[in-house]
Amino acid sequence: MKKVILTKAGNENTTVKILPCRIDYSGPANTEDYLPEEDCGSLYGRKLNGATIPMPDGLIGNIIEVRQLPDTKELTSIAEFNNIQYWNYDQPADKNDQLPQLLNYIEILSSLHNA
């Protein structure tokens, strides 16, 4: 049976930014230079429209780094986040987008579980 070890590496608080594209890179990035805090921008000449969504009450997001060893899986929380900034190409961010619906669904499930 494999062991799972969860540790916390730091207390850094950040905002997660979700882009409508695939980037073949995994690691820290200086997004402040390229993605503004306001909810509009551009990528490859296409207009980006975004929104910043807070995590549901009582939840904190974690960025997890996974390290697979022969008999152990180590999970390390390298940062926490309270907000998610997501972007759409050429259309305004809307409450009917998948991410806001998912976070709303989590709140509904939490309410049902705690009732």
Number of C-alpha atoms within 10 A of each C-alpha: 5 9 11 12 12 14 13 13 12 11 11 10 14 15 17 19 15 14 16 11 10 7 7 5 7 6 5 6 9 7 10 8 8 11 16 11 15 11 16 16 17 15 13 6 7 11 16 22 19 23 20 18 17 16 18 16 9 7 12 12 18 17 14 17 15 13 11 10 10 7 9 13 15 15 17 18 18 16 19 19 18 17 18 19 18 21 24 20 17 11 11 16 19 14 12 9 12 10 16 20 13 12 15 15 13 15 17 12 12 14 10 9 8 7 6
